[in-house]
Amino acid sequence: MVFPYHPSPSRKPRICVLTYKALTGLVLQAEQAFRDRADIAVDEYVLDDAVFRGRQLQQQGQVDVLVSAGYNAAVLRSQVDLPVASIEVTGFDLLNAFKSASGISRRFGLVVYAGSIRELEPVRGLLQVDLEQLSYTTLAEARECVLRLRDQGIQVVVGSSLIVGIAEQLGLRGVLYYTAASVERALEKAVELGENVLRQAARFEQLNTVLSHLHEAILAVDTQHRITALNPLMRRILDLQDRDVIGQRLPDVAQELSLAAVLAGQVDEGPDEVVLALRRGTYLMNRSSLRERGLLTGALITLRETAAIQRADSAIRAQRRTQSRAARHRFDGIAGSSAPLAFARQVAKRCAATHSTVLITGETGTGKELFAQAIHNESARRAGPFVALNCASFPESLLESELFGYEEGAFTGSRKGGKPGLFEAAHTGTVFLDEIGDMPISLQTRLLRVLQEREVVRLGSHQPVQIDVRVIAATHQRLTERIAEGSFRADLYYRLNILHIALPPLRERGADLPLLAAHLLDAKLRELGQAAQGRRLLEPLLPTLLAYRWPGNIRELENLMERFAVFVSGARELGGIDVQQFLLEAPELRASEAPPLQGSIAAEASHPPDAPLSLSGLPSDAAIQEALRRTGGNRQLAAQLLGVSRTTLWRRLREGDA
């Protein structure tokens, strides 16, 4: 951040409140309590005039923080490079305003900025008033809202100072919904912001002193191109150790370092970095103007060795790795030994031994990110970052900036200095793109280029950044169908589908379900401070769990075990556990609690519904085989699932009928 002045940290913050007529009185009343902590000025400006005044104050360095309300505050925050404290309306403010409005008329309107107040709808009847609520985002919309209320015969309008002003211009009664307490809260926030600005400015001055002693090649000229300063490192690079060049024109000393474009105003004030090859090496050159009180006094060149920058870049990228960019899960932590899971784990381990792109497919809740983290931790990139992004959770514009990053000024509200995208943040590591099937088609083109060229270009930039990342993508959708619909690029699909892992749904992992359920239940019981004895508690519930289809897979099982843990904890306090009572609280399971022999097992074994399921009421061969498949060969669980005794099942198997 560039400060237009160098304030003393001992002075008070300077605050300007840009208000409007109806609000000015409250501001003048509230600011008296802050006079010993801040210098506060109050000016009446609105909309474009407020923006003009804010920019003027910023350029003149006359203020540290702006204060305004509603639409004014939103516009100032987006167009003026100063902290803005907003006067916010509270529920108490609204009730106070409604009380005042209802004293005038039982029917009135409320006009708010940027969206309605949903909390009002449930209490509308309690207020015993006829209230019409409208919202606006522009000045034209604000006026249109008030006109609409007038056309409906409403004579009283509650809102901000802007809305009150419009209402009074149109011959209506305006009621301000701010109170002195709201203004005091905004001023308190403004004082805190101002004090923080002063602290930052003091640190900025100290940092300037430190930077002047850094080992960076520096050369400065005046407006006539005469050299006014250069440090020893610049002398060595230009081989000028034995020459006194102060006062000489730069073009006569080193033409490759010309600052003519800067002094002519042809180079922006922002970063101007150019790779420059000189006799002693390759450097990154930065040129900028020198100004004093806004007047151009010269220009400056700094040179940094590119090899040193690359070393620093590697160190910085390594230091940026945080806990959120670390993969926690490993293959030995993936519970289960069923054949489908064992096969998926075996394929994933082979994938981990390569650097190739991986596509993981499977239904929602099958553990796609868990497998992606395990692949990363098993790979040669385990020391690098693991960065995950759900492509379905961001709007297109935000997803683009998250993936590829942006330069400063790329769009309104962009962060100073820009921001690296996730691909840059994952350099030397792994990027996990979940729900890749939901990525907008326009971004698929950019992703394809990243996979092909191994470089990214930030928004607002033309300079590609080389990256070394491994991409793992995942989806629950059938991408071939998305390609046929025209919503997914075929060439991107083939780039992603180099290595493929298909994760089995929970209903195909019957042998794993008892272990998984007990493990998850134990974890939830420990969170509740209960003894972990999930295997025993689940015994009467297992047949129902095994018969259920689990559309939500392991995520659904985890949620159900949390519900069961809470039920078990409460049931203990009441003196016992009733599984049938729990099934009443889990309606999704009740469809699978029918007598097992006539239930889903026989149906899934393709047994004709009208044919006898067995001889003498015993389970059919198909039902027995399905039960054994679901339970991974566990005969005791299979018997429970079939609704027969273990002895009966053993006899049927021994007879060779099944």
C-alpha positions in Angstrom: 0.0 0.0 0.0 1.3 3.5 -0.9 0.8 6.2 1.6 0.6 9.8 0.3 2.0 11.1 3.6 4.2 9.9 6.4 2.2 10.4 9.6 3.5 10.3 13.0 2.2 7.3 14.9 1.4 9.6 17.9 -1.2 11.7 16.1 -4.9 10.8 16.1 -6.6 9.2 13.1 -8.3 11.5 10.7 -11.8 10.5 9.8 -14.3 12.0 7.3 -18.0 11.1 7.5 -19.7 11.5 4.1 -23.4 11.7 5.0 -26.7 13.0 3.7 -29.2 15.4 5.1 -31.4 13.1 7.2 -28.3 11.4 8.8 -26.2 14.5 9.5 -27.8 15.3 12.9 -27.2 11.8 14.2 -23.5 11.9 13.1 -22.9 15.3 14.7 -24.5 13.9 17.9 -22.4 10.7 18.0 -19.0 12.1 17.0 -18.7 14.2 20.1 -17.9 11.0 22.1 -14.8 10.4 19.9 -13.2 13.8 19.8 -10.4 12.7 22.2 -9.5 9.7 20.0 -9.8 11.0 16.4 -10.1 14.2 14.3 -13.6 13.8 12.7 -15.0 15.9 9.9 -18.6 15.7 8.6 -19.4 16.5 5.0 -22.8 16.2 3.2 -22.2 14.4 -0.1 -24.1 11.6 -1.9 -23.3 9.2 -4.8 -21.0 10.6 -7.5 -20.3 13.7 -5.4 -19.3 11.5 -2.5 -16.9 9.5 -4.7 -15.4 12.7 -6.0 -14.9 14.0 -2.5 -13.4 10.7 -1.3 -10.9 10.6 -4.2 -10.0 14.2 -3.5 -9.3 13.5 0.2 -7.3 10.4 -0.8 -5.1 12.4 -3.3 -4.5 15.2 -0.8 -3.7 12.8 2.0 -6.1 14.5 4.3 -7.9 11.5 5.7 -7.2 8.0 7.0 -10.7 6.5 7.0 -14.1 7.3 5.4 -17.4 6.6 7.0 -20.7 6.4 5.1 -23.9 4.4 5.0 -25.8 2.0 2.6 -25.3 2.7 -1.1 -22.9 5.5 -0.4 -20.6 3.2 1.5 -20.7 0.4 -1.1 -19.8 2.8 -4.0 -17.0 4.4 -1.9 -15.6 1.1 -1.0 -15.4 0.0 -4.7 -14.0 3.3 -6.1 -11.8 4.9 -3.5 -8.6 3.4 -2.2 -9.2 4.2 1.5 -10.7 2.1 4.3 -14.5 2.6 4.5 -16.5 2.0 7.7 -20.2 1.4 7.0 -23.1 2.5 9.2 -25.1 -0.6 9.4 -28.8 -0.9 10.3 -29.7 -3.4 13.1 -32.9 -5.1 14.1 -33.4 -2.7 16.9 -33.0 0.2 14.5 -35.7 -1.3 12.3 -38.1 -1.8 15.1 -37.5 1.7 16.4 -38.2 3.1 12.8 -41.3 0.9 12.4 -42.6 2.3 15.7 -42.1 5.8 14.5 -43.7 5.0 11.1 -46.7 3.3 12.6 -47.3 6.4 14.6 -47.9 8.1 11.3 -49.7 5.4 9.4 -50.4 1.7 9.8 -49.3 1.2 6.2 -45.8 2.0 5.2 -43.0 0.9 2.9 -39.4 -0.3 3.7 -36.7 0.3 1.0 -33.3 -1.3 1.7 -30.0 -1.6 -0.3 -29.0 -4.9 -1.9 -31.6 -7.4 -1.0 -34.6 -7.8 1.3 -34.5 -8.5 5.0 -35.9 -12.1 5.1 -36.2 -12.0 8.9 -39.1 -9.6 8.6 -41.4 -12.1 6.8 -42.0 -14.4 9.8 -42.7 -11.5 12.2 -44.8 -9.5 9.8 -48.0 -10.5 11.5 -46.6 -9.7 14.9 -45.9 -6.2 13.9 -49.6 -5.6 13.1 -48.7 -3.3 10.3 -49.2 -3.4 6.5 -45.5 -3.4 5.4 -44.3 -3.4 1.8 -40.5 -4.2 1.4 -38.5 -3.3 -1.7 -34.7 -3.2 -2.5 -32.4 -1.4 -4.8 -28.8 -1.5 -6.1 -28.6 1.8 -8.1 -29.9 5.3 -7.6 -32.4 4.8 -10.5 -33.8 1.7 -8.8 -34.0 3.5 -5.4 -36.1 6.2 -7.0 -38.2 3.6 -8.8 -38.9 1.8 -5.5 -40.2 5.0 -3.8 -42.3 5.8 -6.9 -43.8 2.4 -6.8 -44.8 2.8 -3.1 -46.4 6.1 -3.8 -48.4 4.6 -6.7 -49.7 2.0 -4.2 -51.0 4.8 -2.0 -48.3 4.4 0.6 -47.4 7.8 2.2 -44.7 6.8 4.7 -41.3 5.3 3.6 -38.6 3.8 6.0 -35.0 3.7 4.7 -31.6 5.2 4.6 -30.9 8.9 4.4 -30.9 8.6 0.5 -34.3 7.0 0.6 -35.7 9.5 3.0 -34.4 12.3 0.8 -36.1 10.8 -2.3 -39.3 10.2 -0.4 -39.5 13.8 0.8 -38.7 15.1 -2.7 -41.8 13.1 -3.9 -44.0 14.6 -1.2 -43.9 11.5 1.1 -43.0 11.1 4.7 -39.6 9.6 5.3 -38.4 7.8 8.4 -34.7 7.2 8.9 -33.9 3.7 10.1 -30.5 4.5 11.5 -30.0 5.5 15.2 -27.3 7.2 17.1 -26.1 3.8 18.3 -25.6 2.7 14.7 -23.5 5.7 14.0 -21.4 5.2 17.2 -20.7 1.6 16.2 -19.5 2.8 12.7 -17.3 5.5 14.3 -15.8 3.0 16.7 -14.9 0.8 13.7 -13.5 3.8 11.9 -11.2 4.7 14.8 -9.9 1.2 14.9 -9.2 1.2 11.2 -7.5 4.6 11.5 -5.3 3.5 14.3 -4.3 0.4 12.2 -3.5 2.7 9.2 -1.2 4.8 11.4 0.6 1.6 12.7 1.0 0.4 9.1 2.4 3.8 8.0 5.0 3.7 10.8 6.0 0.2 9.8 6.2 1.4 6.2 8.7 4.1 7.0 10.8 1.6 8.9 10.6 -0.8 6.0 11.8 1.9 3.6 14.9 2.3 5.7 15.6 -1.4 5.6 15.0 -1.7 1.8 17.6 1.1 1.1 20.3 -1.3 2.5 19.3 -4.4 0.6 21.8 -5.9 -1.9 19.8 -5.0 -5.0 21.3 -3.2 -8.0 19.9 0.4 -8.0 20.4 3.4 -10.4 18.5 6.7 -10.3 18.4 9.6 -12.8 16.8 13.1 -12.8 14.4 14.4 -15.4 17.3 15.2 -17.6 18.6 11.6 -17.6 21.6 12.5 -15.4 22.6 9.8 -13.0 22.0 10.9 -9.5 22.8 7.7 -7.6 23.9 4.1 -8.1 24.9 1.4 -5.5 28.0 -0.8 -5.6 26.2 -3.8 -7.0 25.0 -1.7 -10.0 28.5 -0.4 -10.5 29.8 -4.0 -10.6 27.1 -5.2 -13.1 27.9 -2.3 -15.4 31.7 -2.6 -14.8 31.9 1.0 -13.6 34.0 0.4 -10.4 36.7 2.8 -11.6 34.5 5.5 -13.2 32.7 8.4 -11.6 29.5 8.6 -13.5 27.4 10.7 -11.2 26.0 13.6 -13.2 26.6 11.9 -16.5 23.7 11.1 -18.8 22.5 7.5 -18.6 22.4 7.0 -22.5 26.1 7.8 -22.5 26.9 5.3 -19.8 24.6 2.3 -20.5 22.1 2.5 -23.3 20.5 -0.8 -22.4 19.2 0.8 -19.2 17.3 3.7 -20.9 14.7 5.4 -18.7 13.3 7.6 -21.5 9.9 5.8 -21.6 9.5 6.3 -17.8 10.4 10.0 -17.9 8.0 10.5 -20.9 5.2 9.0 -19.0 4.9 6.0 -21.3 5.4 3.4 -18.5 2.7 2.9 -15.9 3.3 3.5 -12.3 2.8 -0.2 -11.5 5.3 -3.0 -11.9 7.3 -2.8 -15.2 9.5 -5.9 -15.1 11.6 -6.9 -18.1 14.1 -9.7 -18.5 17.4 -8.2 -19.6 20.5 -10.0 -20.8 23.8 -8.2 -19.9 27.4 -9.3 -20.2 27.5 -10.4 -16.5 24.3 -12.3 -16.5 20.5 -12.2 -16.9 18.5 -9.9 -14.7 14.9 -8.8 -14.1 14.8 -5.1 -14.6 12.2 -2.9 -13.0 11.7 0.8 -13.9 9.6 3.3 -12.0 9.2 7.0 -11.7 10.4 9.1 -8.7 8.0 11.7 -7.4 8.0 14.3 -4.7 4.6 15.8 -3.6 3.2 14.5 -6.8 5.8 16.1 -9.1 8.0 13.9 -11.3 11.6 14.3 -10.1 13.3 11.4 -11.9 13.3 7.7 -12.5 14.7 4.5 -11.0 16.0 1.2 -12.3 16.5 -1.9 -10.1 18.1 -5.1 -11.3 17.7 -8.5 -9.7 19.6 -11.7 -10.9 17.1 -14.1 -12.3 18.8 -17.1 -10.8 18.4 -15.6 -7.4 14.7 -14.9 -8.1 14.1 -18.5 -9.1 15.7 -19.7 -5.9 13.6 -17.3 -3.9 10.5 -18.4 -5.8 11.1 -22.0 -4.9 11.6 -21.1 -1.3 8.5 -18.9 -1.2 6.3 -21.6 -2.8 7.5 -24.1 -0.3 6.8 -21.8 2.6 3.3 -21.1 1.3 2.2 -24.6 1.9 -0.2 -24.6 4.8 -2.2 -27.3 6.6 -5.1 -26.7 4.2 -2.7 -27.6 1.3 -1.6 -30.8 2.9 -2.9 -34.3 2.1 -3.8 -36.1 5.4 -5.1 -39.5 4.1 -3.0 -42.5 3.1 -3.8 -45.9 1.6 -3.4 -47.7 4.9 -6.1 -45.5 6.4 -8.7 -46.5 3.8 -10.8 -49.0 5.7 -12.1 -52.1 4.0 -11.0 -55.3 2.5 -13.8 -56.2 0.0 -12.7 -57.3 -3.4 -14.0 -54.1 -5.2 -12.2 -51.8 -2.8 -9.0 -53.9 -2.9 -9.0 -53.7 -6.7 -9.5 -49.9 -6.6 -6.7 -49.5 -4.1 -4.4 -51.6 -6.2 -5.0 -49.5 -9.3 -4.6 -46.3 -7.3 -1.2 -47.4 -6.0 0.0 -48.0 -9.5 -1.2 -44.5 -10.4 0.8 -43.1 -7.5 4.0 -44.4 -8.9 3.6 -42.2 -12.0 3.3 -38.5 -12.7 0.4 -38.9 -15.1 -3.0 -37.3 -14.9 -5.6 -39.3 -13.1 -9.4 -39.4 -13.4 -11.3 -40.8 -10.5 -15.0 -41.7 -11.0 -17.6 -42.8 -8.6 -20.9 -41.9 -7.0 -21.1 -39.1 -4.5 -19.7 -40.1 -1.1 -17.5 -42.9 -2.3 -14.2 -41.2 -1.1 -12.8 -39.7 -4.3 -10.8 -37.0 -2.5 -9.6 -39.5 0.1 -8.1 -41.6 -2.8 -6.6 -38.4 -4.4 -4.9 -37.6 -1.1 -3.6 -41.1 -0.7 -2.2 -41.1 -4.3 -0.4 -37.8 -3.6 1.1 -39.1 -0.3 2.3 -42.2 -2.0 3.8 -40.4 -4.9 7.2 -38.7 -5.5 5.3 -35.3 -5.0 4.5 -36.1 -1.3 6.7 -33.3 -0.1 4.8 -30.8 -2.3 1.5 -29.1 -1.7 -1.9 -30.8 -2.2 -4.4 -28.2 -3.4 -8.1 -29.2 -3.7 -10.9 -27.3 -5.4 -14.6 -28.2 -6.0 -15.4 -27.0 -9.4 -19.1 -27.0 -8.7 -18.9 -24.7 -5.6 -17.8 -21.5 -7.4 -19.5 -19.3 -10.0 -17.6 -19.2 -13.3 -15.9 -15.8 -12.8 -14.6 -16.7 -9.3 -13.6 -20.2 -10.4 -11.4 -18.7 -13.1 -9.5 -16.4 -10.7 -9.2 -19.2 -8.1 -7.6 -21.6 -10.6 -5.4 -19.2 -12.6 -4.9 -16.2 -10.3 -5.0 -12.6 -11.3 -2.8 -9.5 -11.6 -3.4 -6.3 -9.7 -6.2 -4.3 -11.3 -7.5 -7.2 -13.4 -11.0 -6.4 -12.1 -12.8 -4.2 -9.6 -12.0 -5.2 -6.1 -8.9 -7.3 -7.1 -6.3 -7.5 -4.3 -3.3 -5.2 -4.4 -0.3 -7.1 -5.9 -2.6 -9.7 -7.5 -3.0 -13.3 -6.3 -1.5 -16.6 -7.5 -4.0 -19.2 -8.6 -4.2 -22.7 -7.3 -2.1 -24.1 -10.1 0.8 -21.8 -9.0 0.2 -22.6 -5.3 0.4 -26.3 -6.1 3.8 -26.0 -7.9 5.8 -29.2 -7.4 2.7 -30.9 -5.9 -0.8 -32.0 -6.8 -4.0 -30.2 -7.9 -7.2 -32.1 -7.1 -10.2 -30.9 -9.2 -13.4 -32.3 -7.8 -16.6 -32.3 -9.7 -14.7 -31.6 -13.0 -17.9 -32.4 -14.9 -19.4 -29.2 -13.6 -16.6 -27.0 -14.9 -17.9 -24.3 -17.4 -17.0 -25.1 -21.0 -15.1 -21.8 -21.3 -12.7 -22.8 -18.5 -12.3 -26.3 -19.9 -10.3 -24.7 -22.8 -7.9 -22.9 -20.4 -7.5 -26.1 -18.3 -6.7 -28.0 -21.5 -3.9 -25.6 -22.2 -2.5 -25.9 -18.7 -2.4 -29.7 -19.2 -0.7 -29.4 -22.6 1.7 -26.5 -22.0 2.3 -26.8 -18.2 2.0 -23.1 -17.8 -0.7 -20.6 -16.6 -1.5 -17.0 -17.5 -3.1 -15.0 -14.7 -6.2 -12.8 -15.4 -5.0 -9.4 -16.6 -1.6 -10.7 -17.6 0.0 -11.9 -20.8 3.1 -13.4 -19.1 2.9 -17.2 -18.8 4.1 -18.8 -15.5 5.7 -22.2 -15.8 4.3 -24.8 -13.3 5.1 -28.4 -12.4 1.9 -30.0 -11.1 0.2 -33.3 -11.2 -3.6 -33.1 -11.9 -6.1 -35.5 -10.3 -9.7 -34.9 -11.4 -12.9 -36.5 -10.1 -16.5 -36.7 -11.0 -19.7 -38.5 -10.2 -21.1 -37.8 -13.7 -20.7 -39.8 -16.9 -18.4 -37.6 -18.9 -19.1 -39.4 -22.1 -22.8 -38.3 -21.8 -21.7 -34.7 -21.1 -19.6 -34.8 -24.2 -22.6 -36.0 -26.3 -24.6 -33.1 -24.8 -21.9 -30.6 -25.8 -21.2 -29.5 -22.2 -17.8 -31.2 -21.9 -14.8 -31.1 -24.3 -13.8 -34.5 -25.7 -10.2 -33.4 -26.0 -10.1 -32.5 -22.3 -11.7 -35.8 -21.4 -8.9 -37.7 -23.2 -6.3 -35.5 -21.5 -7.8 -36.3 -18.1 -8.6 -40.0 -18.6 -4.9 -41.1 -19.0 -5.2 -43.1 -15.8 -8.6 -44.1 -14.5 -9.8 -45.3 -11.1 -13.5 -46.3 -10.7 -14.5 -46.4 -7.0 -17.2 -48.9 -6.0 -20.4 -47.7 -4.3 -21.0 -48.9 -0.7 -23.7 -51.3 -1.8 -21.1 -53.3 -3.6 -18.8 -53.4 -0.5 -21.0 -55.5 1.7 -18.0 -57.2 3.4 -16.7 -53.7 4.4 -20.0 -52.3 5.8 -19.9 -53.8 9.3 -16.3 -52.7 9.8 -16.9 -49.2 8.4 -20.1 -48.7 10.4 -18.5 -49.7 13.6 -15.4 -47.6 13.0 -17.6 -44.5 12.2 -19.9 -45.1 15.2 -16.9 -45.5 17.5 -15.5 -42.1 16.3 -18.9 -40.4 16.9 -19.3 -42.0 20.3 -15.9 -40.7 21.4 -16.8 -37.2 20.3 -19.8 -37.5 22.6 -17.7 -38.7 25.5 -19.1 -42.3 25.3 -17.3 -45.6 25.3 -16.4 -46.9 21.9 -18.3 -50.2 21.5 -19.8 -49.7 18.0 -19.5 -53.4 16.9 -21.7 -54.6 19.8 -24.2 -51.8 19.5 -24.7 -52.3 15.7 -25.4 -56.1 15.8 -29.2 -55.8 15.8 -29.1 -53.1 13.2 -26.7 -54.8 10.7 -29.3 -56.7 8.7 -31.1 -53.5 8.0 -27.9 -51.7 7.1 -26.9 -54.5 4.8 -30.2 -54.5 3.0 -30.1 -50.8 2.4 -29.0 -49.4 -1.0 -26.9 -46.4 0.3 -27.5 -43.8 -2.4 -25.2 -41.4 -0.4 -22.5 -44.1 0.1 -20.0 -43.6 2.9 -20.9 -40.0 3.5 -24.5 -41.1 4.1 -23.3 -43.9 6.4 -21.2 -41.4 8.4 -24.2 -39.2 8.9 -26.4 -42.1 9.9 -23.8 -43.3 12.4 -23.6 -39.8 13.9 -27.4 -39.9 14.3 -27.2 -43.4 15.8 -24.5 -42.3 18.2 -26.7 -39.5 19.5 -29.6 -41.9 19.7 -27.6 -44.5 21.6 -26.3 -41.8 24.0 -29.8 -40.7 24.8 -31.2 -44.2 25.0 -28.6 -45.1 27.6 -29.7 -42.3 29.8 -33.3 -43.5 29.4 -32.3 -47.0 30.4 -32.1 -49.0 27.1 -31.6 -49.2 23.4 -34.5 -49.9 21.1 -33.4 -50.4 17.5 -37.0 -50.3 16.3 -37.4 -46.9 17.9 -34.2 -45.7 16.0 -35.7 -47.0 12.7 -38.6 -44.7 13.3 -36.1 -41.8 13.4 -34.4 -43.1 10.2 -37.2 -43.3 7.7 -34.8 -44.0 4.8 -33.9 -47.3 6.4 -37.5 -48.4 7.0 -37.9 -49.4 3.4 -35.2 -52.1 3.9 -36.6 -53.4 7.3 -39.3 -55.7 5.7 -38.9 -59.5 6.5 -35.5 -60.2 4.8 -36.6 -63.4 3.0 -39.3 -61.6 1.1 -37.3 -58.3 0.8 -34.7 -56.8 -1.4 -32.3 -59.7 -1.3 -34.7 -62.0 -3.1 -35.7 -59.3 -5.5 -32.1 -58.4 -6.4 -31.4 -62.1 -7.0 -33.9 -61.8 -9.9 -36.4 -64.2 -8.2 -39.8 -64.0 -9.8 -42.0 -62.1 -7.4 -44.9 -64.5 -7.6 -42.9 -67.7 -7.4 -42.3 -69.4 -4.1 -39.0 -68.2 -2.6 -38.1 -71.5 -1.1 -39.3 -75.0 -0.2 -41.0 -75.2 3.2 -40.4 -71.5 3.8 -36.6 -71.8 3.7 -34.6 -69.1 1.8 -34.1 -69.6 -1.9 -30.7 -70.4 -3.4 -30.6 -66.9 -5.1 -31.4 -65.2 -1.8 -28.7 -67.1 0.1 -26.0 -66.3 -2.6 -27.0 -62.6 -2.5 -26.9 -62.5 1.3 -23.4 -64.1 1.3 -22.2 -61.7 -1.3 -23.4 -58.7 0.7 -21.9 -59.9 3.9 -18.6 -60.9 2.3 -19.2 -64.6 3.2 -20.0 -63.9 6.9 -22.6 -66.7 7.5 -23.8 -65.3 10.8 -24.6 -61.9 9.3 -26.1 -63.6 6.2 -28.4 -65.6 8.4 -29.5 -62.4 10.2 -30.1 -60.8 6.9 -32.2 -63.7 5.6 -34.2 -63.9 8.9 -33.2 -67.5 9.7 -31.1 -69.1 12.3 -27.4 -69.8 11.6 -28.1 -73.5 12.0 -30.8 -73.4 9.2 -28.4 -71.5 6.9 -25.6 -74.0 7.6 -28.0 -76.9 6.9 -29.1 -75.4 3.6 -25.5 -74.9 2.5 -24.5 -78.4 3.6 -27.3 -80.0 1.7 -25.9 -78.4 -1.4 -29.1 -76.7 -2.3 -27.6 -73.2 -2.5 
